[in-house]
Amino acid sequence: MQDDIRAFMPYPPHPVAHALSGTLSGLTFAVKDLFDVAGYPTGGGNPHLLALSGD
């Protein structure tokens, strides 16, 4: 995914085993960091909240 405006955090892709088939199979999409996703910090675009966030 090209990110010319640096809108995305440099985190590795999150593997989802059951996404190998189905409607969204093979698609790339972003998840805003105000949603809790296991293994990723939740900051909501706020550096202070990001610093307080645990994985």
N, C-alpha and C positions, 0 to 999 in steps of 0.2 A: 504494500500500500504506500503510495507516494504521499508525503506529508510536507508540502512546501511552506505551510504556515505554522509548523510545529504545534499542531493541535493535539497530537497524540503522545502519550507517555511511552518510553522505550521499554516496555515490558514484553517478555516472550509470549507467543501465542498460547492460549489455554486449550489443551487437548480435551475434546469431548468425544468419548468413544461411541456413544449412541448417535452421533451426528453423521455417521458414515452413509446414511440413507435418509430419505425423506425430503420434504419441501425445501428446507434450508441447507441441504447437503451441498458442500463445496463452496458455499458463500462466505465471504469475509464481512464482518460487521464490527462496529465499535460499541462498547458499553461505557456510558458516562460513569465517572468515578464517584457518583453519589449513590450507586447501587452496590451492595456488598457482594463481592465475588470471592470465593475461597482462594486464598493464596495471593490476593492483590490488595494493596492499601486502598482505603476509601477516604477521599479528601474533599470531594465536591468542588474541586477547582480552587480550594482554599489552602494555601501552604501551611497555615497553622493547624488546620484539621488533619491534613496529610501527615504532619509531624506527630500528631497524637494517635494516629491510626495504627492499629495492629493488623497483621495479616488476616 
